[in-house]
Amino acid sequence: DGNGGVTNQSFTITVANVDDAVTGSISISGTVQEGATLTADTSGLSDPDGSLAFTYLWKYSTDNTNFSNISGGTSKTYDIPSDQTMVGKYLQVIVTTTDPYGGSEELSAKSGQVANVNDSPTFTSTVNSAVTTATQDQAYTYTVTTNDIDGDTVTLTGTTIPTWLTLNSTTGVLSGTPGNSDVGSHSVVITATDGTVNET
């Protein structure tokens, strides 16, 4: 006061946080094709409230409008199956952010259609020597069966084949009649091609 008397008082002021919005956007990185791995890219996000924690949810759609959850798709990355199940579909990732004060926001990003990757044809039949052994002067017939997951037309070629056998490249029928000079074991190698990739 005016006569030199001084009294001190201390008190605390608490400043409450106001949740600030996350700035930036997310994207999906990686090649959008069968068998590839996609990543939810959150590197462009920031929040004045501090470092962010993230949760992820991957979804798929056939029309790029109505999306359904992908079972188990809760990681930052998503491995697109190699079995055709996602080919032609659209993918979406939902990222939920949480700041140190509990503020939460939801962001999303979409991909284009999942592209097909040409798979090699496979042989679905296996030669069993117990039922395919031919004796001299008796006809031998065996049908080679193949499969192509892409639905491509498969053509067969006898890469290594004894002269007494013939292979129908379309039907897969392997047939012939061995003679005296053919007694013994014979190696047969057949290659299946879909026009792009081969399997032997």
Backbone bond lengths (Angstrom), bond angles and torsions (degrees), N, CA, C in turn:
res aa  C-N    CA-C-N  psi(-1)  N-CA   C-N-CA  omega(-1)  CA-C   N-CA-C  phi
1 D - - - 1.463 - - 1.524 109.01 -
2 G 1.336 118.31 -170.61 1.457 120.95 -176.48 1.506 114.59 -67.89
3 N 1.333 116.89 -13.04 1.459 120.03 179.74 1.526 112.98 -102.25
4 G 1.350 116.80 11.05 1.464 120.64 176.68 1.516 115.35 92.60
5 G 1.342 117.61 2.90 1.466 119.17 176.61 1.528 111.51 -75.90
6 V 1.339 117.67 132.80 1.477 122.44 -178.35 1.523 109.25 -128.31
7 T 1.311 116.69 130.97 1.472 121.64 172.80 1.532 108.62 -128.04
8 N 1.339 118.31 130.97 1.471 123.26 179.62 1.527 110.30 -103.91
9 Q 1.332 115.55 143.54 1.464 121.30 174.66 1.536 108.14 -135.86
10 S 1.306 116.32 132.96 1.482 119.92 178.73 1.528 109.90 -113.03
11 F 1.287 116.03 147.82 1.471 121.29 178.04 1.526 108.34 -153.36
12 T 1.313 116.05 164.64 1.473 122.59 -176.43 1.522 110.33 -109.62
13 I 1.310 115.28 135.51 1.471 121.63 172.95 1.535 107.66 -111.30
14 T 1.304 117.06 124.28 1.470 121.40 178.31 1.524 109.57 -102.35
15 V 1.324 115.58 122.45 1.465 121.07 177.86 1.529 108.30 -95.38
16 A 1.295 117.53 115.88 1.471 121.47 -179.11 1.527 110.01 -80.26
17 N 1.325 114.98 142.12 1.462 119.86 178.06 1.519 110.39 -76.12
18 V 1.309 115.43 142.04 1.457 122.13 170.17 1.517 106.66 -111.42
19 D 1.324 115.19 124.55 1.467 119.44 -175.07 1.522 110.82 -61.37
20 D 1.321 115.42 122.49 1.465 120.86 176.38 1.521 109.72 -94.21
21 A 1.296 115.04 145.24 1.462 119.71 -178.32 1.532 111.21 -71.52
22 V 1.325 114.86 147.82 1.463 120.80 172.26 1.515 108.74 -68.02
23 T 1.302 116.61 138.27 1.459 120.39 176.28 1.518 110.13 -109.93
24 G 1.325 116.21 152.64 1.452 120.97 -179.42 1.519 111.02 100.11
25 S 1.314 116.05 -172.25 1.464 121.53 -178.20 1.518 109.84 -144.73
26 I 1.328 115.67 166.89 1.463 120.78 176.93 1.521 109.15 -108.49
27 S 1.309 116.12 164.35 1.458 121.56 177.27 1.524 108.89 -147.82
28 I 1.310 115.90 170.09 1.456 122.32 176.79 1.517 108.00 -110.53
29 S 1.331 116.93 122.98 1.459 120.49 179.12 1.517 109.93 -109.01
30 G 1.324 114.99 152.90 1.458 120.73 -178.63 1.517 110.47 117.47
31 T 1.315 116.48 164.52 1.464 122.45 179.15 1.518 109.16 -83.54
32 V 1.323 116.11 124.16 1.467 120.61 -175.73 1.523 108.88 -84.74
33 Q 1.325 115.68 80.41 1.455 120.55 179.44 1.522 110.14 -147.90
34 E 1.310 114.36 159.14 1.461 122.15 179.76 1.531 110.99 -49.94
35 G 1.333 116.17 130.06 1.458 121.42 176.72 1.520 115.23 84.75
36 A 1.337 118.38 -4.12 1.463 121.30 -177.79 1.530 110.73 -89.40
37 T 1.340 115.69 168.40 1.460 122.15 177.32 1.522 109.32 -112.68
38 L 1.328 115.68 128.38 1.459 121.60 177.12 1.522 109.30 -104.98
39 T 1.327 115.78 152.55 1.467 121.13 -179.60 1.518 109.86 -130.41
40 A 1.328 115.75 135.87 1.463 120.79 173.15 1.525 107.67 -79.51
41 D 1.319 116.46 112.53 1.463 121.91 -176.17 1.527 109.23 -91.69
42 T 1.343 116.06 109.91 1.464 121.60 -179.92 1.534 111.96 -107.01
43 S 1.324 116.47 12.11 1.469 120.25 -174.41 1.527 112.73 -64.61
44 G 1.328 117.88 -20.06 1.456 120.72 -178.58 1.516 113.93 -87.79
45 L 1.341 118.31 4.68 1.457 121.25 -177.38 1.529 111.64 -96.10
46 S 1.315 116.19 146.42 1.461 121.07 172.39 1.525 108.74 -149.71
47 D 1.339 115.90 160.23 1.461 121.20 -178.43 1.525 108.46 -146.42
48 P 1.336 118.59 125.05 1.474 120.82 179.01 1.528 113.14 -60.08
49 D 1.326 116.82 -19.27 1.462 120.33 -179.34 1.524 112.63 -77.45
50 G 1.318 118.34 -10.59 1.459 120.37 178.43 1.511 112.21 129.45
51 S 1.331 115.03 -168.60 1.466 120.39 -176.48 1.522 111.00 -66.88
52 L 1.318 115.61 149.15 1.459 122.04 -175.06 1.519 111.96 -105.25
53 A 1.328 115.23 147.71 1.464 121.88 169.12 1.526 107.00 -108.82
54 F 1.342 116.99 151.00 1.459 120.21 -173.72 1.524 111.22 -128.90
55 T 1.324 115.45 146.86 1.462 121.66 165.09 1.528 106.85 -125.70
56 Y 1.338 116.23 155.42 1.466 120.88 -172.04 1.520 110.84 -129.91
57 L 1.321 115.48 147.94 1.455 122.02 173.45 1.518 108.71 -145.03
58 W 1.335 115.56 117.75 1.471 121.11 179.61 1.519 109.51 -94.62
59 K 1.349 115.35 143.06 1.461 121.81 -179.52 1.533 109.93 -135.33
60 Y 1.333 115.54 164.60 1.467 120.10 176.48 1.518 109.49 -134.99
61 S 1.340 114.88 159.43 1.462 120.72 -179.55 1.521 109.60 -150.22
62 T 1.320 115.88 148.85 1.467 120.45 174.87 1.525 111.99 -93.53
63 D 1.349 116.57 -16.50 1.467 119.87 -176.72 1.528 113.64 -123.22
64 N 1.332 117.26 5.56 1.461 123.25 179.95 1.532 112.53 65.22
65 T 1.330 116.44 18.36 1.464 120.98 179.08 1.523 111.19 -127.65
66 N 1.309 115.92 -52.55 1.463 121.36 -178.70 1.526 109.26 -99.60
67 F 1.333 115.82 114.40 1.459 121.16 -174.40 1.529 110.96 -109.92
68 S 1.325 115.09 143.21 1.463 122.40 177.15 1.519 109.70 -119.03
69 N 1.329 116.30 148.39 1.456 120.82 179.81 1.524 111.46 -64.41
70 I 1.326 116.13 142.86 1.459 122.15 173.30 1.525 107.91 -93.55
71 S 1.305 116.80 122.44 1.460 121.20 -178.84 1.526 110.46 -57.37
72 G 1.317 116.19 125.23 1.467 120.75 179.99 1.509 114.80 79.71
73 G 1.329 117.69 0.89 1.471 120.37 -176.92 1.511 112.14 -85.85
74 T 1.334 116.51 68.23 1.461 120.95 -176.40 1.527 112.20 -125.24
75 S 1.319 116.99 21.50 1.464 120.85 178.32 1.527 110.19 -107.77
76 K 1.307 115.31 169.06 1.461 119.84 177.79 1.525 110.85 -63.58
77 T 1.333 116.51 -31.08 1.464 121.17 179.36 1.523 110.38 -109.95
78 Y 1.317 115.26 156.30 1.469 121.49 176.44 1.516 108.97 -135.07
79 D 1.331 115.80 124.30 1.465 121.74 177.93 1.530 108.86 -90.94
80 I 1.322 116.21 112.30 1.461 120.33 179.01 1.532 108.33 -69.42
81 P 1.342 118.76 127.78 1.463 120.64 -178.33 1.526 112.24 -60.02
82 S 1.327 115.13 153.54 1.474 121.05 178.92 1.525 111.97 -97.55
83 D 1.322 117.02 14.67 1.466 120.14 -173.99 1.526 114.18 -108.76
84 Q 1.319 118.34 22.51 1.462 124.33 175.84 1.528 114.18 78.00
85 T 1.334 119.11 -7.01 1.464 120.02 -173.25 1.517 113.48 -65.01
86 M 1.333 117.93 -25.83 1.464 120.25 -178.90 1.526 113.23 -108.60
87 V 1.324 117.46 -0.63 1.467 120.09 -179.16 1.532 109.95 -62.28
88 G 1.326 116.25 130.22 1.454 121.68 179.40 1.517 114.46 85.97
89 K 1.319 117.35 -5.76 1.462 120.88 -179.16 1.538 110.45 -94.08
90 Y 1.322 115.58 162.12 1.455 122.76 176.27 1.533 108.75 -101.29
91 L 1.317 116.57 147.71 1.456 121.33 -179.79 1.529 110.19 -118.44
92 Q 1.308 114.66 150.60 1.462 121.57 179.09 1.527 108.45 -141.34
93 V 1.317 116.58 143.62 1.461 120.26 173.23 1.523 108.52 -121.41
94 I 1.329 115.08 132.52 1.461 122.23 175.07 1.524 107.02 -104.17
95 V 1.324 116.66 122.38 1.467 121.72 178.79 1.526 108.24 -112.14
96 T 1.311 115.90 123.94 1.460 121.34 175.64 1.522 108.82 -105.04
97 T 1.334 116.20 123.81 1.463 121.06 -178.64 1.529 109.75 -100.78
98 T 1.325 116.33 146.69 1.466 122.25 174.55 1.517 108.57 -134.24
99 D 1.365 116.79 125.70 1.461 119.81 -179.93 1.536 110.00 -94.04
100 P 1.333 118.84 174.32 1.472 121.08 -175.53 1.529 114.29 -61.31
101 Y 1.342 117.81 -18.98 1.464 120.79 -179.04 1.530 111.94 -98.29
102 G 1.334 115.86 6.22 1.460 119.50 178.32 1.508 114.82 91.89
103 G 1.328 117.95 -1.22 1.460 120.61 177.16 1.525 110.36 -66.29
104 S 1.315 116.73 137.73 1.468 120.99 -174.65 1.519 110.62 -133.40
105 E 1.314 115.02 139.89 1.464 120.98 175.77 1.525 109.36 -138.80
106 E 1.330 115.53 154.44 1.465 122.03 -178.89 1.524 109.62 -117.74
107 L 1.331 116.02 128.47 1.466 121.57 178.08 1.520 108.50 -127.34
108 S 1.317 116.49 158.76 1.469 119.82 -178.60 1.522 111.15 -142.70
109 A 1.325 114.40 158.38 1.468 121.76 175.11 1.520 107.96 -145.90
110 K 1.332 116.57 148.12 1.459 121.93 -179.53 1.528 110.35 -117.39
111 S 1.327 114.28 156.74 1.465 120.39 174.46 1.515 109.07 -110.75
112 G 1.330 115.72 171.43 1.452 120.40 170.23 1.521 109.71 -77.66
113 Q 1.328 116.44 -173.31 1.463 120.34 179.60 1.530 110.53 -68.44
114 V 1.315 115.14 143.46 1.461 121.29 177.54 1.527 108.75 -70.90
115 A 1.324 116.05 122.19 1.461 121.41 -178.23 1.524 111.01 -82.32
116 N 1.314 115.79 149.37 1.461 121.29 176.69 1.524 110.43 -79.76
117 V 1.320 116.19 145.34 1.457 122.14 172.17 1.521 106.92 -115.24
118 N 1.321 116.55 126.37 1.463 119.93 -176.47 1.524 111.03 -64.06
119 D 1.333 116.11 122.81 1.461 121.77 178.84 1.520 110.61 -98.15
120 S 1.316 115.83 151.97 1.456 120.76 177.87 1.528 110.19 -68.44
121 P 1.331 117.49 146.00 1.471 119.19 172.42 1.527 109.51 -63.33
122 T 1.306 116.06 157.54 1.463 120.42 177.40 1.520 109.80 -126.40
123 F 1.321 115.33 152.78 1.462 120.42 174.34 1.521 108.06 -90.61
124 T 1.331 116.08 125.43 1.457 119.58 179.97 1.527 111.78 -103.40
125 S 1.327 117.44 -1.59 1.458 120.80 175.85 1.521 108.80 -117.63
126 T 1.309 115.81 145.08 1.457 121.35 -179.64 1.518 109.31 -124.42
127 V 1.321 114.92 130.98 1.465 119.19 179.91 1.526 109.47 -67.09
128 N 1.307 115.46 128.35 1.459 121.50 175.28 1.521 107.67 -110.06
129 S 1.322 116.35 113.39 1.462 120.12 -173.55 1.521 112.33 -60.52
130 A 1.327 117.38 -25.12 1.467 120.05 -177.80 1.524 111.73 -68.39
131 V 1.325 117.43 -25.91 1.461 119.43 -176.96 1.523 112.26 -115.16
132 T 1.321 117.87 -1.25 1.460 118.86 -178.14 1.529 112.18 -116.57
133 T 1.322 117.53 7.38 1.456 120.00 179.12 1.520 109.82 -74.07
134 A 1.324 115.25 125.50 1.467 120.30 177.36 1.521 108.75 -103.73
135 T 1.310 116.19 145.48 1.461 120.31 175.39 1.521 109.02 -102.69
136 Q 1.328 114.89 164.70 1.459 121.25 -177.20 1.522 111.09 -53.65
137 D 1.337 116.07 132.44 1.462 124.89 177.09 1.531 113.73 67.37
138 Q 1.339 118.09 11.69 1.458 120.29 174.42 1.535 108.79 -113.24
139 A 1.318 115.41 136.51 1.463 120.32 -175.17 1.523 111.51 -66.45
140 Y 1.327 114.27 143.75 1.464 122.43 178.80 1.521 107.96 -116.72
141 T 1.306 116.94 132.39 1.465 120.36 176.26 1.524 108.92 -139.19
142 Y 1.325 115.14 133.36 1.457 120.38 175.78 1.527 107.99 -147.54
143 T 1.315 116.83 138.55 1.462 120.65 179.76 1.527 109.73 -105.24
144 V 1.321 114.67 121.47 1.460 121.40 177.11 1.527 107.65 -85.09
145 T 1.327 117.42 121.01 1.458 121.84 -178.51 1.523 109.67 -108.59
146 T 1.332 115.77 133.98 1.472 121.02 -178.83 1.521 110.05 -126.99
147 N 1.311 114.17 169.40 1.462 120.36 177.12 1.530 108.69 -143.87
148 D 1.328 116.23 145.63 1.454 120.55 174.93 1.517 107.73 -132.87
149 I 1.330 115.76 115.16 1.459 121.33 -174.28 1.520 112.35 -64.14
150 D 1.347 117.27 -22.52 1.463 121.24 179.06 1.523 112.15 -82.25
151 G 1.342 116.29 -9.84 1.455 119.91 -177.49 1.512 113.55 82.77
152 D 1.340 117.61 13.19 1.466 120.92 179.80 1.522 110.71 -74.72
153 T 1.324 115.83 154.44 1.462 121.47 174.24 1.524 108.99 -73.36
154 V 1.323 115.76 130.05 1.464 120.89 -177.09 1.525 109.75 -104.83
155 T 1.324 115.94 132.57 1.459 122.32 176.34 1.524 108.70 -113.32
156 L 1.337 116.29 137.73 1.461 121.81 -178.74 1.523 110.51 -105.32
157 T 1.325 114.37 142.95 1.463 121.03 177.29 1.518 108.54 -133.15
158 G 1.328 115.88 134.20 1.463 120.25 176.19 1.521 109.27 -80.23
159 T 1.337 117.70 93.99 1.460 121.31 -178.35 1.521 110.40 -66.48
160 T 1.312 115.98 -46.09 1.477 122.34 172.98 1.512 106.89 -130.68
161 I 1.329 115.38 118.83 1.459 118.79 -175.09 1.530 109.06 -151.86
162 P 1.333 119.16 133.36 1.470 120.57 179.34 1.528 110.85 -64.63
163 T 1.313 115.76 154.54 1.468 120.73 -173.56 1.524 113.49 -65.43
164 W 1.324 117.43 -22.69 1.464 119.05 -178.21 1.534 112.74 -85.20
165 L 1.308 116.28 -1.96 1.458 120.77 178.06 1.523 110.69 -108.93
166 T 1.326 116.81 147.57 1.455 122.38 173.08 1.525 108.54 -127.72
167 L 1.328 115.88 148.61 1.458 121.78 -179.42 1.512 109.81 -122.06
168 N 1.327 115.97 124.87 1.457 120.45 173.25 1.524 107.13 -81.65
169 S 1.339 117.80 113.92 1.460 122.30 -171.87 1.525 113.15 -67.69
170 T 1.332 116.11 -17.93 1.469 119.77 -178.77 1.523 112.20 -97.23
171 T 1.325 116.83 -48.77 1.464 120.14 -176.35 1.522 112.39 -85.55
172 G 1.353 116.59 -20.16 1.451 120.00 -179.49 1.512 114.35 81.24
173 V 1.325 117.48 9.55 1.463 120.16 -179.62 1.524 110.12 -78.36
174 L 1.317 116.35 123.38 1.460 124.08 177.46 1.518 106.22 -107.26
175 S 1.342 117.37 120.43 1.460 119.53 -174.24 1.525 111.11 -146.88
176 G 1.308 115.31 159.67 1.459 121.03 178.38 1.521 110.92 166.32
177 T 1.301 115.27 170.66 1.467 121.32 179.09 1.518 108.82 -127.17
178 P 1.334 118.02 113.97 1.462 120.40 -179.23 1.528 111.53 -74.76
179 G 1.321 114.79 149.25 1.462 120.34 177.10 1.518 111.03 -111.15
180 N 1.348 115.98 -167.71 1.465 121.02 -178.30 1.530 112.10 -57.27
181 S 1.303 115.35 -40.85 1.457 119.45 -175.66 1.534 112.90 -75.41
182 D 1.328 116.54 -6.63 1.454 120.33 -176.80 1.527 113.45 -100.26
183 V 1.310 117.21 4.02 1.462 120.23 -179.78 1.528 109.56 -61.56
184 G 1.333 116.81 132.33 1.459 121.41 -179.48 1.528 111.60 126.33
185 S 1.305 115.93 -170.27 1.464 121.42 -178.49 1.527 110.85 -89.46
186 H 1.303 116.02 148.18 1.462 121.28 -179.60 1.529 109.56 -133.29
187 S 1.312 116.39 135.62 1.466 122.06 177.42 1.524 109.35 -92.61
188 V 1.334 115.35 130.63 1.463 121.03 179.01 1.526 108.51 -124.07
189 V 1.317 116.06 125.02 1.467 120.94 176.83 1.525 107.70 -122.73
190 I 1.320 116.37 124.44 1.457 121.80 -177.94 1.523 109.29 -121.47
191 T 1.322 115.84 136.05 1.464 121.56 179.26 1.521 109.82 -112.22
192 A 1.343 115.34 130.76 1.466 121.30 175.00 1.514 108.60 -104.88
193 T 1.318 117.16 134.60 1.466 121.59 179.04 1.520 110.03 -133.29
194 D 1.339 115.41 144.00 1.455 120.01 174.63 1.524 110.70 -103.39
195 G 1.331 115.02 14.07 1.458 120.36 -179.88 1.516 112.19 98.90
196 T 1.348 115.90 -15.95 1.464 119.96 -178.89 1.512 111.49 -125.57
197 V 1.315 116.95 -50.07 1.462 121.53 -179.29 1.524 109.74 -122.93
198 N 1.340 114.95 152.18 1.459 121.23 -176.27 1.520 111.68 -116.29
199 E 1.313 115.40 157.53 1.459 122.09 170.76 1.513 106.69 -139.27
200 T 1.340 118.01 131.06 1.459 122.62 -177.21 1.505 110.52 -112.23
